[in-house]
Amino acid sequence: MNALLKTSRLIDAFSERVGRTVIWLVLAAVLISAGNAIVRKTFNTSSNALLEIQWYLFSAVFLLGAGYAFLRNAHVRIDFISSHLSPRMRNWIDIVGIIVFLGPLCILLIKLSWPLFVNAWVSGEMSQNAGGLIRWPVMLMIPAGMALLLLQAASELIKRFAFLRGAAADPLGHGGEAGIEDELAREIEEHARHVQEEVR
């Protein structure tokens, strides 16, 4: 288990680095979008390449950042339900979700999108818009993003199994909104217990 946890930490460090790099793409997208809008309003002209690079960057942020979001436990959860479950049950639900849904979905999307990338690369496919961009970089983001998410899913599986075996802390019990809510709930329960003791 220690070797697996070490592997998980390496994957986490890699996802963290990718995520911190991808964050800068948000700034690039904002600057390009603002610059394009200013040029369009000021000089009544625009560039299809600038318009397309915006959605290239948008795609990169969401696809390449998916593994980082999983690492940070930032994906949407039904907190109303999960907050009432035990830590073990929440981790078991995640394990089943990763194995039954997330893993197969990532593999399927990689399998389906890889030929699209290869075809765009080999053919040198270009945008149909005048002055548009070459297509293979944006096609590559789909299998690359799913591969990064699948890699992080493997790390999350390791951490959840390690928690269930008592070899690691609860990966769902720290950081993020769910962790803050759990801590607040414990403080409220503790305060209520003190009040009851004082009343007695």
Secondary structure as UniProt FT lines:
FT   HELIX           2..43
FT   HELIX           48..64
FT   HELIX           66..71
FT   TURN            72..73
FT   HELIX           79..82
FT   TURN            83..84
FT   HELIX           87..96
FT   HELIX           97..102
FT   HELIX           103..123
FT   TURN            130..131
FT   HELIX           136..164
FT   TURN            165..166
FT   TURN            171..172
FT   HELIX           176..199
//
